[in-house]
């Protein structure tokens, strides 16, 4: 309910319930944005698009991918804490492709 009071977290689709999609964090600004570099990359092991907004809570990035997959990654270093397929978790395989 107080997501706006935790700017280090991105707990909803728009970051907070105000829907402004704005972060109050100021570590990245017009003076240093040019020096941003990728620190890690995560392969979802599925082809196609990832269209859902990732959420970040307490340094863990939660996201979904194709084929009913969900994963949780350490946002600082990238290694997965959780990578699960809903089909595997439920014990069945979907039929007939995507």
C-alpha positions as CSV (number, residue, x, y, z in Angstrom):
1,X,0.0,0.0,0.0
2,X,3.0,2.4,0.6
3,X,5.0,1.6,-2.5
4,X,5.7,5.3,-3.2
5,X,7.6,5.4,0.1
6,X,10.0,2.7,-1.1
7,X,11.6,4.1,-4.3
8,X,14.2,1.4,-4.3
9,X,11.4,-1.1,-5.1
10,X,9.3,-1.2,-8.3
11,X,6.3,-3.2,-6.9
12,X,3.6,-2.5,-9.4
13,X,3.2,-2.1,-13.2
14,X,3.7,1.7,-12.9
15,X,6.1,1.6,-10.0
16,X,3.6,3.0,-7.5
17,X,-0.2,3.4,-7.3
18,X,0.0,6.9,-8.6
19,X,0.7,5.4,-12.1
20,X,3.3,8.0,-13.0
21,X,6.1,5.5,-13.8
22,X,8.6,7.8,-12.2
23,X,11.4,6.9,-9.9
24,X,12.5,9.3,-7.2
25,X,16.0,7.7,-7.2
26,X,18.7,10.1,-8.3
27,X,21.8,8.0,-8.7
28,X,21.4,8.2,-12.5
29,X,21.1,11.7,-13.9
30,X,21.9,13.7,-17.0
31,X,25.5,14.1,-15.8
32,X,26.3,10.4,-15.6
33,X,23.7,8.6,-17.7
34,X,26.3,8.3,-20.6
35,X,28.4,6.0,-18.4
36,X,25.7,3.3,-17.9
37,X,26.9,-0.2,-18.9
38,X,25.3,-3.6,-18.7
39,X,26.5,-5.7,-15.7
40,X,24.7,-9.0,-16.6
41,X,22.3,-10.6,-19.1
42,X,19.8,-13.4,-18.4
43,X,18.7,-15.8,-21.1
44,X,15.1,-16.9,-20.5
45,X,15.6,-20.1,-22.6
46,X,12.5,-19.3,-24.6
47,X,12.0,-17.6,-27.9
48,X,9.7,-14.6,-28.5
49,X,9.0,-11.5,-26.5
50,X,9.0,-10.7,-22.8
51,X,6.1,-8.2,-22.5
52,X,5.3,-8.0,-18.8
53,X,6.8,-5.3,-16.6
54,X,9.4,-6.8,-14.3
55,X,8.9,-6.0,-10.6
56,X,11.8,-5.4,-8.1
57,X,11.4,-5.9,-4.4
58,X,14.3,-5.9,-1.9
59,X,16.9,-6.4,-4.7
60,X,15.1,-9.3,-6.3
61,X,13.8,-8.9,-9.9
62,X,10.6,-10.9,-10.6
63,X,9.6,-11.5,-14.2
64,X,7.7,-13.8,-16.5
65,X,8.6,-15.2,-20.0
66,X,7.0,-17.3,-22.6
67,X,5.7,-20.8,-22.0
68,X,4.3,-20.0,-18.5
69,X,7.7,-19.4,-17.0
70,X,8.4,-17.2,-14.0
71,X,11.8,-16.3,-12.6
72,X,13.4,-14.3,-9.8
73,X,16.9,-12.9,-10.2
74,X,19.3,-11.1,-8.0
75,X,19.0,-7.6,-9.6
76,X,22.6,-6.8,-8.8
77,X,24.3,-9.9,-10.1
78,X,21.8,-11.7,-12.3
79,X,22.0,-15.3,-11.1
80,X,18.5,-16.8,-10.7
81,X,17.0,-17.5,-7.3
82,X,14.1,-19.1,-8.9
83,X,13.3,-20.3,-12.5
84,X,10.2,-22.3,-12.8
85,X,7.8,-23.4,-15.6
86,X,4.1,-23.4,-14.5
87,X,3.6,-26.5,-16.7
88,X,6.4,-28.3,-14.9
89,X,5.2,-27.1,-11.5
90,X,1.7,-28.4,-12.1
91,X,2.9,-31.7,-13.6
92,X,1.5,-31.3,-17.1
93,X,2.7,-30.3,-20.5
94,X,0.6,-28.0,-22.8
95,X,-0.5,-29.4,-26.1
96,X,0.1,-28.4,-29.6
97,X,2.7,-25.5,-29.5
98,X,2.4,-21.9,-28.5
